[in-house]
Amino acid sequence: MTDPHVYSGLINLGNTCFIAVSIQLITTHEQMRKVILDKKNHTTCNEQSCFICGFRHLILNMKQEKAFNPSRIVQALKMKKRNEFPVDSHDTFMQCDAHECLLILLDYINQEIQPLGQIDECLFFETNTTMTCETCGAFNEISEKNYG
């Protein structure tokens, strides 16, 4: 019997390991999977440039025995905003920071999921810190978004 929490890997399409890491994080996070797969959050359009349709396709096919080709999401990335990722003359992605890529992918997904903000609810939590000076009583409050 196969483990329901084991997913196939992704094929490297040429200098795309930073994208694969980000995609795997998103598609194996249980709450993210639920939001992306819930059809009431996004109408299935099956367009190649649609991030949500690309992620749904990937999630529904990740249980295969062989490595999965993430080209649909990579193509959606290229179409969405070429300026977000530097592209070389061979139209492949130049190396990028995986954290930076993750934030861009989450932002794109967040733009397509309705109602807005569900992705933030899945992955982020807010901390509020108050620092008070013992001498004069002045205080400073800081609110920060953190990954959860």
N, C-alpha and C positions, 0 to 999 in steps of 0.2 A: 504494500500500500504506500502511495506517495505522500509525503508531508505536505499539507495544504499551505504551509508557509515558505516553501521552497519555490523559487521562481527561476526561469531560465535567464541566462546572461544576455547581454546585448552585443551585437557585432560592432566592432570599431570600424567606422566608415572613413577612416583616415584622419588622424588628429582630432578625434571627437571623444576621447575618454572623459574629458571634463563634462561633456553633455551627458554621457552615459551614467556617470555617477549621480548627477542631478536628477535624471529621469528615473533611475532606480530608487532613489530616496523618495521621490514623489509617488511612484506607483506601488511601493511596498508599504507606505504609511496607511494604516487601516482607515483612519478618518478621511484622509485625502481620497482614497479609493472610493469611499461611499459618496462623497460630494461629487466627484467626477462622474461616477456611474449613475447617479440619480438623474433620470431624464427630465425631471421637473426643473432642474437647475440650468439646463441648456438644451435647446432643440437640436436634435441630431441633423446636421446639414451635410455631412460626408464630404465637405470640401477639403482639398489637400492643405489649404492654408489654415484650417481650423485646429487650434490647439486641443480643445476639449475632445473633438472627434478623434484626433491622433492619439491622445492619451487613453481614451476609451478602447480604441482598437488594440493598443498595446496591452492594457490591463486584461482585456478579455482573451488575449492570445499568449500571455506570459507563462502559462502552465505547460507549454509544449516542452518536449525533451531536448530540443536543440536551441542554440542561441537565436535570439530574435533580432530582426533588422529594424532599427529605430528610424529608418529613413523618412517616414511620414512626419515625424515630429521635427527632425532636422530640416526637412523642406519647409515646414510651417515656420520654423525659426527664420530661415532665409527669407521667406516671403514677408514675414511680419515686420521686421525692421532690420534691414541689412546694416544699418549704422550701429546697432547694438553689439554686433560681433564682427571683428575685422575679418575680411575674406581676402585670400590671396588670389593670384592670377589663375589658379586652377579651380577656383570656386569651391575650395575646401576651407574649413574653419582653421584659423590660426589658433595656437594655444591660448587658452583663457583660464582664468581662475575658476575652479568649480563652484566656489561660494558665490562669486559674482554671477555665474551662469544660473545657479539655483534661484537667486533673487530675481533675475530677469524672467525665468520661466514661471515662477510663482506670481509675478506681477502680470504676465500675459494671461495666465489661467484665471487670476482674480478678475481681470477685465472682462472675461467671457462668461464667467459663472454668475448666475442671477439667483437670489439677490446678492449684491456685492458684499464683500467682507467675509464670506464663509471660509475662505482659505486662511485669512488671518485668525479666525476663531479656531481652526484646526491646529495651527502651528505656533502661534505666538501667545504670549501672556505678558501682561504689563506689571512692572514693579514700580512702586512709588517709594522714594526715600526722602526723608526729611533730616537735614543736618542743622543742629542748633549750636550756636556759639555759647559756651558756658560763661564767658565774660560779659557779653553785652546782650545776649538773648536773641540776636539776629538769627534768622533761619533761611535756609535755601531748600526748596523742594525740587526733586528731580523725578521725572517719569520716563521710564525706558521700556522699549519693546524687546522681548527676549524670545528665543526659540524654546519651545517646550516639547 
